[in-house]
Amino acid sequence: MQDDRADSRRDRRRAARQADGGQAQRGRCPRHRPPVRSHEHPDHDSLRRRRARQASRGSQAEGSSAGRSRGVSLIAPHGLPLRRGDAGDAVRDLQRRLALIGYAIDGESQEFGTETEASLRRFQSDRGLVVDGICGPQSWNALVEADHRLGDRLLYYRDPMMRGDDVADLQRRLGQLGFDPHWVDGILGPRTHRAIQQFQQNVGLADDGLVGRSTIDALNRLTRRTTSGVTIAEVREHERLRHQPNRVEGRRIVVGDTGDLPVIVQAVARRLRQLGADVLSFSTPDLSHQARISNQWNGEIYLGVMLAIDNFGVSYFAMSGFESVGGRALAQRCSTALEPLLAEPAPTRAMRLSILRETKMPAVWCRIGPGDIVVPRAPHIARALTDAITDWCLDPGLQ
């Protein structure tokens, strides 16, 4: 996660540079926006203005999505979550947005039936979300982000931070060229902003941090010459883990749950403290809060647990072209440790859950159940998870 807030002085400096020429003259001037409303995607206003201009005079951006998104609401329906049996305009918007990104639905206009649910489940599976066939805020925001392609819009660092597949593509390309955005998470934060500026300086462009036509042309030209798919973020994480201290003592470890398994979290925290670790623990359903505080605390490892009724598993962060190697290794340890204690398997899964995406450290999220098995075995589960973390600290098992 890149969780720093935009600096108003930096925005003013960018605006001043725009008057001097260069790439910034060809893009929109960054401006402050009010905080995002709970029902609105962060980029709603900029996308609406861009598409209005495209309709009237055409787009200068590469790969414009104006045609794809015409007639689709950019505001999340007030009736979220949407599920089978629902009907109306909100369902129609969901169906159109699914169709625009390749998940077509036949014969269910404005009705959430089996076809809509099947398409939504395929999308959730492909995006590394919980596959439940229900469109809640995470699925809706993922649908909005999936419609962005690099070149559709001007990208820049602001508050709230821009998110989307175009940002992830930008981060991957920068990382392949050796410019470190820290994480490929589809969130344009301060580290990605610095990587953009470093790239612009390297290719002789104005280092304004604005990703417009000139910067994208330079990226396209240079990434065609590289054959490596490995990003510097993956290399950096691998090297950091390879040189980490092989002990638990002194490590900064975060454990959390959504409020339904505090007994396990407290037991894990207590055992880790006995081993000499510094531990921060949470028991709250606000996972973005957990991620933000964990990052501010400079945590080295995050382990989360929740009581679930289905989709059991231990997940780590990954998306197209990037994965957390430390998170994957920790997830494998946790899955192996939990297997003999649970009635249902908890396999490792690469996912894009918000808690995994927004943390800056190797992180895992354990969905375990059912409750009548987990609750009585809570002390044993806590011991198993503590052992998995301890083993990982001693040897992360990197290949």
Secondary structure, DSSP 4 states (H G I P E B T S, - for coil): ---PPPPHHHHHHHHHHHTT-SGGGGSPPP---PPPPTTB-TTHHHHHHHHHHHHHH---STT--HHHHTT---BPPTTPSB-TT-BSHHHHHHHHHHHHTT----S-TTB--HHHHHHHHHHHHHHT---SS-B-HHHHHHHHHHT--TTSS-B---SSPPBSHHHHHHHHHHHHTT---S--SSB--HHHHHHHHHHHHHHTS--S--BSHHHHHHHHHHHTT------HHHHHHHHHHHTS-SSSTT-EEEEEESSS-HHHHHHHHHHHHHTT-EEEEEE-S-HHHHHHHHHHTT-SEEEEEEE-SS--EEEEEEETTEE-HHHHHHHHHHHHHHGGG-SS---EEEE--HHHHH-SS-EEEEEE--HHHHTTTHHHHHHHHHHHHHHHHH-----
